[in-house]
Amino acid sequence: MFGRKKKPKKPKKPAVIIRLVRRFGYDPGRVMTEVLEWIEVLAVAGALAAIIMSFITVRMHVPTDSMWPTINGDPSIFKADSFFVDRLTYHFREPKPGDIVVFWHPEETWVDRVVEGSVADLAGVESDVRLLYLNTSPVYTKAFAEGELVSWSEGTPLRLTTFDGRQYELGTKEAGVSSFEDLGIIILERRMRYVKRLIAVGGQTVQIIDGDVYVDGEPLQGERFDHDYVIEGRGFNFGVEATLVPEDHYFMLGDNSINSLDSRYWGFVDKRDVIGVPYLRVWPLNRFGLM
């Protein structure tokens, strides 16, 4: 009995990049073919990595102890916890109190440019300088500083202090002045990724009393909130009294509140600035595992 004849194998298709260069009239030799195939592999890998890092996950570390002991921060990148952040979860559900959330937040506020002939220009304010205070209020973020500006009455003297210690007298607040743009200052915020615990969402009130957090008048309970939240000292602007969280915003606190610059100081996180939730710690190895 005769066996069936085996079908001849189809020749392997050349890589896309090889077919492309041949279409332009170049026929690479064996060595150049291998080089071009490797270039294609690396290009595809790079594109996939870019897609993953942009839309699916991102790796980060925390350079401070603001979330200790949940997350171990350290100024040295080799000692701090390093973890991956899931960027998909919050496309399918809303963040809820107790979640550890990664978000974009302004780390520094700078003068991008000064409008010619404006109050700031006449006062001598220069571009490319980092802002420190508006009057005695720290310029944590543009939104926070403008919130303070709006609260001041007409005729209030305005003074701008930059990070290098220079001060600029901007006259007195006039009617209708409610933003840096009204003073002739165009702001640039340099942002970085922060990680904090979500405490309250838009529409809820939050207040810290004797180290405990109360949301809508009820104390938050459970292991996630078993921390001593500090409000004694200077600079606390939110949560000292019952504070209403605006719609589409979040109130965030660090677990190690004595060493955390968070919503107590600068206010609220816009829903649009949320990146995702940490899910896998990969460094140091003795802390490897799901978060």
N, C-alpha and C positions, 0 to 999 in steps of 0.2 A: 504494500500500500504506500502510495506516495504522499508525503506531507505537503501541506500547503506552502506555497511560496511566500516568504516574508516580504511585506511591502517595504520598499526602500525608504529609509528615513528621509524626511524632508530636510533639506539643508537649512542650517540655522540662519535666521535673518540677521543681517548686520545690525549693529547698534544704530539708533536713530541718528546720532551725530555722524556716523560713517556714511549713511545714506545721504545725509544733508550735504556733506563736503563733496561727495561724488556728484551730486546734482549740480554743484558749482564747478565741475570739471577737474577736481583734485582726487586722485586715486592713491591713498596712503599705502605705504609698505607695511610689513608685518609689525615692526617696532612702533611706527607711528599709529597704526591701528590700535595697538594695546594702550598707547598713551591717550588717544582720544576716547577709548572706551572707559578708562579710569576717570578722565575728566567728566564724562557723562555721569558715571556713578557718583562722584563727589558732588556734582551740581544737583542731582536729584536728592541726595542725602541732605545737602544744605537747604534746599527748598522745603523739604519735609520738616526739617528742624525748625525753620523759620515759621512755618504754618503752625506747628505744635506749640512753639514758644509764644506765638501771637494770639492763638485762639483756644488752646487746650490747657497748657500748663506752663508754669514759669518757676524757676528755682531762685530762692532768695535766702538771705540770712539777716539776723537782727543785730545791729552793732551796740545795743544797749540792753540793760536788764529790766526794761519796762514791763516785760511779760513774764519775768521770773516768778515762780519756778516752772511755769508751764512751758516757756521757751527760754532757753539759756542764751543770753546775749553776751557779747564780748567785743571790744574794739578790734581784736584780731580776728580776721575772717577764718583763720585756721582753728580757732577755739569756739567760735559761736555756733549755735545750732544752725544747720543748713537744711532746708526743706523745700518740697515742691508744693505749689499752689494750684488747686483745681479751679480753672477759669470757667467751667461749664455749669457747675451746680446751680449758681444763681440765675442761670437762664431758664431754669425749670421750677425754681421755688424762690420765695423771698427770704432774705436773711432774717433770722429771728433772735431775740435776746438770748444770750449765752453762747452764741456762735463766736469763734475766733475768726476775724475778718481781715483780709489784706485789702488796702485801698491806697489810692494816690492822695498825697497831701503836700501842700506847699511847705517846703523846708526853709526856703529863703525868699524874701521879697525884695526886689531890686527896682531901681528907677531905670526903665528901658530908654525913655527919652523925655525931654521937657518941651512943652509947646512954647514956641517963640511968642514973647510978649505977655505970657501968662503970669499969674501971681508967683508961681514957683520960679519962673525964669527971672523975674525982677528981683527975687530974693537970692539968686545965685545958685539955685539947686542944679547939680550936674547930673548927667546921665551915667549909667554903669556904676552906681553906688548902692550898697545894701542898706535898707531901712531898718532902724532899730526902734524908735519911738515916734508916735504922733502925740504931742504934748507928753504926758507921763504914761500913756497906754502903749504897751509893746505892740509892734506890728507883727503879730504872729502870722496873719494872713491878710490879704487885701479885704476880704469880706469882714473879718473881725474889726480891722481898723476903721473901715467905713461905717460899720455899725456903731462904733464909738463916736465917730464924727457926727453922724445923724442925731445922736442923743444930746449933743451939746447945743446950748442956746445960741442965738445970734449975738454977735459981739464977743464971743469967746476968743481970746488970743490963741493963735495956732503956731506951734513950733515943731519943726521936723528935725529929728536927730538921726544921723547915719551911723553905721557900724564903726566907722573910724573916729567917732567922737565929734564930728562937726555938727553945728546946729544952724538952722535956717528959720528966720522969723517970717511967717507967711501972713502977717497982718491979723485981722479978726475974721471970724466966720461971718459970711454974708448970707442973706436970704437965698435959698435954693442950692446952697453948697452941701452936697451929700456924698461926694466921691472924690478920689484922687484926680480924676479927669477934670472935675470942676476947678481944681487948683492948678491944672496944667501939667499933671504928672501922669505919664503912661507907665503902668506897672508891668513888670515881668516877674512871674512866680516860678521859681525853680522847684520842681516837685520830686518827691521820692516815694517809694513804697513804705507804708506804715503797716503794722499789724497790732490790733487791739481787740478787746472783747466788746461785742455789741451789748449795750445795756438797755436802750430804749429806742423805739422807732417813732416815725412821724405821727403826731397826734397824741402821744403819751407825755405825761409830766414826770420829771425825774428830780429827786432831791436826795442828798447825802446827809444822814443824821447819825452822829456818833459812830462813824465808820461804816455804817450800813447804807445800802442803796434802796430807796423807795421809788417804785414806779406806780403812778396813779394812786399814791397813798399806801401801797402795800409793799412790805419788805421783800426783796428778792432772796429766795432761799435755794439751797442746794450747793453742791460742791463747786460748781462753776463760779459762784458768787461769794465763796467763802474767803474773802479778802478784806483787809482793813483799808477802806477808801478814805484818804486824807483830804481835808478841806481847811486845815489850819495853816495860816501863813499868807504870804502875798501872792497875788496873781490869779487867784481863783475867781472866775467870772460866771461860771455856769454850774448849776447843781447845788449851790450853797443855799439858795432859796428854790422853791418849786419852779422848775424850768420847763416850759413847753417846747417839745421838739417839733420843728416845722415839718410839714408834709414832705415826703420824698427825701427826708434827711434822717441821719442816725446819730445817736449819742454813744460815744466809744470811750472806754476806760482801759488802762493797763492794769494787769493783775497786781503788779508791784507798784501801786499808785504813788508811793513816796518818791519813785524815780521814773515817773511817766509824764511826758508832756502830751496831754490828751484833751478830751472835750471839756474838762473842767476849766481849761485855759482858753482855748481858741474856738470852742463852740461845736459845730455839727459837721458831719460828713455828708456830702451830697451823694444821693443814690447813684448818680452817673459816674462817681469816682471809685466805686467798689470794683475790685479786681477778682476776688474769689476767696476760697477757704483753704488753709493749709491741710494737707492730708498725709504726707509721708516725710518723716525726718530721715535724712540720709547721712548726717554727720553731726557729732562724732559717732563712731561706730558703736560705742557702748550705749548710745541712746537711739539707735536705729529702730524704726518701726512706725506704725500708723499713729497719727496724732489725734 
